[in-house]
Amino acid sequence: MRKADIGLMKQTRRLKLTVSQTFTHYFVVLFLCLVPLVTLWDFVKMCFGVYDSDQSATELITESLPFVALAIIAFLIQRRRLKFRVIHILNSDDEFHEAVMRTCETLQWTVETVRPDFLRAFRSQQFFISDWGDMITIVRDGNTLLLNSISDPNKKPAFFSFSWDKKNINVFLLHLTEVLRNIPRNTRYEEEEARKWYAKKYMRYIAYFCSAGLLAVSVLLIIEGALLMALPLLGFVSYYVYTDISWRNEESMKSNKRN
């Protein structure tokens, strides 16, 4: 990370991404725009008199409007996630680094870059697939901390963080507060995570049940001739099943290595 980029983030209070990272971060928006783009192409064919479908212009607009609305909502959500959380707190370099070390042990952060005024760390996703994860950025500006956590834009696109964005920041602030108060590190958080794992197992079952429902809806849409509306649903279900199977295979390989 260049000093100019760090200075820009201090000024704008927004996370600076590279071009490829920006593409990954907003990928869900581009995906939702596929149907409106196809509709736009149909309108172009109408203008040149080469449109050969039975759907009218009104029907095309009706089909694409929900995806336009979802794309706008997704864009606003992803844009908001680039904002830094601003915390005003007195902390020395040693206290800051101690809080970082404690958080690395608790959440398995991997620190990529650490400077007096900047930290970049990553956390591998442990739920759906190992290729997902989080990118944590902390900028120190005097007695002000700028904190941000988003899905790792260097890996596969991910829209849902399952509360890990907030968790990364909150756990770091918890450890920093403990360091400032000279409180020894405790294992309370790890014990809570062990209890939550059982709930996550059942969440997978619920996700598969919902995927089956979406698959059924997609089939009905295809039968009704609404192929454009069915394709995004089929794509979502296929992507989820693929990533979940990949994650299970990865976990099995890790388990075999340990044994």
N, C-alpha and C positions, 0 to 999 in steps of 0.2 A: 504494500500500500504506500503510495507516494505521499510526501508531506503536503503537497498541494491538495490532494484528495482529503486528507485528514483535516486540513484547514477549512475546506469547503463543507465538510460534514459538521464541523463546529459552528459554522456560520448558518447553514440551512437547517440543522437539526434533523437531517434526513440521511439515510444510508446510501452510499455511493456504490453502484454496481457496474461491472463491465458490460459490454454489449451482449456477450453470450449469457451472462448471469441474468441480465434483464429479460432476455428471450425466455429463459427457463422460468423465471419468476412469474411472468405474465402468460405462460403457455396455456393455462386454463382459459384465459380470455380469448386467445387465438382459436382454441379448440371450439369454444362456444360460437365463434363467429363463422364457422364453416357453413352452417345452414343459411344464415343471411347472405353470405357470399354466393352460394349456389343460387339463391333466390334472385340476387342482383344480376347474375349471369343470365338467368331466365328472362329477366326484364330486358336485358340487352338483346337477346334473341327475338323478343317480341318486337322491339323497335326496328329490327332488320327483317322482320317477317319470316323468320326461320324457326319460330317456336312451334313444336309439334306435340305438346302435352295437352291433356284435357283440362288441366287445372287453370282456373281463371286467375287474374291478377289479385283479386280479393282473397282467394284461397291461399295464394303464395304468401301474401303479406300476413295473413292470420297464422300460418304455420311458422313464420320466421320471427314474429314479434316476441314470443316467450324467450327465444334464444338471445334476441337483442337485449331484452331486459336482464336476463341472467348474466350476459357478458358485461353489461354496465355495472351491475352489482359486484361481480367478481373483480372488475378493474378497480373499483373504489376500495374494496377490501384489501387487495394486494398493494395498492398504493398506500393505504393507511399503515400497512405492516412495515413500511420502510421508515416510518417515523421513529425517532429515538425516544426512549423513556428518559426523562430528565430527573436526576436526583441530586440535590445539594447536600453534600456531606463532607466533613473534614476527615481526611485519611492520608497517611504517609505512604511512601513507596513500599516500605516493608509490610505495612498493614494491608495494602492493596494486593501485593503478591501472595501474602499468606491466605487471604480470602480466595484468591484464584486457585491456589494449590488445594485448599479444602474442597472447593467446588469440583476441581478435576477428579479428586478421589471419589466424591459423592456421585457425580453424574457421568464420569468417564469422559470428560472433555479431553480433546487433543489440541494442545496449543500450537498454532502455526506461527504466529508473530506476536512478540511481546516487546513493547517499548515503554518508556516512561509515560507517554500520553496515548498509547494505543495498544489494544489487545484483540487478536483474532483467534478464535478457537472453533473447533468442530466437534459434534457429537454424532455418533453413528446411531441410526434408528434401530431399535430392538424389538419393534412390534410387527410390522408388516413385512419389510424387506430390508436387508442390510445395506442396499444401495441408497437408501434414503437417510436423511439425518438433518441436523440443524447447523446453522452458521451463526456463531455468537460474536458480536462486535461490541467492544467497550472503548469509548473515547474519554480520556481524562482532560478536562479543561479547567485547570485550577482546582477549586473545591466543588466542581460540578462533574458528575458522571453522566455520560450519554450511553445508554444501554439499548441494544437491539438483538433480537433473536428471530430468525426466519428459517424456513425450510432451506436446506443447503442448495443454493442455485448452481453448484458445480456438479450436482448429481441429477437424478431423475426428477421431473416436475412433480410437485406435491402441493395440493391445495389445503389439506387438513393437517394440522400439527398435533392434534389430540392433546392440546394444552401444554405441549412442551415449550412453546415460545415463552409463555408466561412462567413456566416452571424453571427454565434456565435462568431467567432474570431474578425471580423471587428467591431461589436457593442461593444464588451468589450474594444477594443483598442480606439474606439471613446469615450467611457465613461472615460477611463483612461486619455486620452488627455485632456478632459474637466476638470477632477479633478486636473490635474497638472497645468492647466491654471486658476484654481479657477472659472470655469464657472458653474453656477447652472444647475441642471438637467432640460432637456426640454423633451417635448412629441412628438418631430418631428417624431421619428421612429414609434411610435404607430399609428400616423395619416397615415403614409405611408402604414403600414400593413393593416389598415382598407380599404384603397383604393384597395389594392392588392387582398383582399378576393374575390371580384367580379370576377376577372380574374381567380382565382383558381376554382370557380364554373364551368366556361366554360371549363377549362382544364379537368375536370372529364368527361364532355360530349365527348371531343375529345378522351380521353383515352378509353372510351367505344366504340367509332367508330373504333379506331385502333384495339381494342380487337375483334370486330366483323370481321374485315378484317383478323386478324390472325386465327380466328376460321374457316373462309372460306378456307384459305390456308391449314389449317390442314386437313380439309375434303377432299380437292383435293389431298393432299399427300397420304391420306389413300386410296383413290380410285385408285391412281397410284401404290399402293403397297409399298410406302415409309413410313412405320409405324414408324421406328426409328426416322425419321426427324420430324414426326408429333407430337410425344409424348411430347418433350420439349415445343413446341408451345401450345399444349393443357394444359400442366401443368402450364405454365405462365399465360394463360388466366384464368384458373380456380382459381389460387391463387389470381390474381388481383381482380376478381369478389368477391371472398370470403372475402378478406380483406376490400374491399370497402363497402360491405353489412354490415360487422361487425362494421365498423366505423360509418355508418349511424345509426345502431341500438344503438350504444353507445351514439351518439349525441342525439338521440331521448329520451333515458333514462335520460340524463342530462337535457334536455329541460323540460321533465315531472316533474322532481324533483324541478326545479326552479319554475314551475307553481303551 
